[in-house]
Structure formats: C-alpha cells, structure tokens
Amino acid sequence: MQGIGRTLEDQKNEFKRGKLLATPIAGLIAWSAVAISGMFFSDQITVWVLFISTGSIVYLGMGISKLTGEDFLDKSKPKNTFNTLFFYTAAQAILVYSIAIPFFIENYTSLPLTVGILTGLMWLPLSWIIDHWIGIFHSLVRTISVLTLWYLFPEERFVFIPLAIVVIYVISIIILSNRYKKEKLNQ
C-alpha cells in the first residue's frame, strides 16, 4: 500500500515541496530536438524525431531526475500517492498517441498539433497537486499557441509549433524553479 502512515494531505505537501524540474527539462530537450530537426531536415525525418523524442520524455525525465536530485527511481524514499498519480498522467500522455496516429496517417502535418496539445494536458492535474497555477498556464498557453500556429504556418508546422512549446517549457521551468526556491524559503 502506498503512503502507509501518512495522510493524503501529508503526501500532497511532500510532493509540492519537490523540484518538479526533471520532466519539464526532458520535455524541453525533446521538443528542442523536434524544432531543430524541423529546421534542418525533411518532414519525413522530423516525424520520426517527433515520435521518438516525445515518446521518450518520461524515460529521459527519469535519467534527468538523478541530476536534479529528484531521483524518480529511488526505492529508499517512502511511497507517495501523488508520485503515482503523476506517473499515471504521464501514461495518459503516452496513450494519446492512439488519437495522434490515425490523424497522422491522414495528414502527417497534424502530428505537431495532436501530440503538442494532447501531451501538454498532463500539466492540468499538476496545478491541482501543487496548488499552483503553472500547470493551467502551461496547458492553456500551449493549446492556444499550438492551435494558432498550426493554422498560421501550414508550411512550417514542424518548426513553429515545437519552438512555441520550447518557449513555454522555458517559462514553465523558470516558474517551477522560482516556486521551489520560494517553498524552500518558507520551510
């Protein structure tokens, strides 16, 4: 059983005190790779880069978590229900490829739209878990930006959409980092 001996409120507060930077950094790296590929390589290559890099965010995040001190795989830490919830939201983001792939088959340029929006939705529950607006900001701005850019730049969808997502990640990482510093000061 997860989190035995600690209330859900205790576990939520523990989760909130975390850095929460590893996964956004992984997303930043993945979408940067897509943007760079979109600038320099064909759409055919960039499609593969998008599938592979965005599909690897959770695994990249696990590795980065060791560098940020979050260490997702540390078995010595007590179980936390909200870590489990966060991983479920990551799994949900991976499952949305079942929506993205059929649209991709019909129109390959739909890929940055569908993957860009659908995988960004996992930020919404994060706002509730950490009692902070950043997840709502990230999801809303990302959705609006991706949709707008998809219509405005049909020939450059594999460049502008990933670049917008990268910018949103940079902003989100800065806000999360400042939130963490503020949390540390309040302890």
Sequence and secondary structure as in RCSB ss.txt:
>XXXX:A:sequence
MQGIGRTLEDQKNEFKRGKLLATPIAGLIAWSAVAISGMFFSDQITVWVLFISTGSIVYLGMGISKLTGEDFLDK
SKPKNTFNTLFFYTAAQAILVYSIAIPFFIENYTSLPLTVGILTGLMWLPLSWIIDHWIGIFHSLVRTISVLTLW
YLFPEERFVFIPLAIVVIYVISIIILSNRYKKEKLNQ
>XXXX:A:secstr
 TTTTS HHHHHHHHHTS   HHHHHHHHHHHHHHHHHHHS HHHHHHHHHHHHHTHHHHHHHHHHHHT  TT T
TS   HHHHHHHHHHHHHHHTHHHHHHHHHH GGGHHHHHHHHGGGGHHHHHHHHT THHHHHHHHHHHHHHHHH
HH GGGHHHHHHHHHHHHHHHHHHHHHHHHHHHHHH 
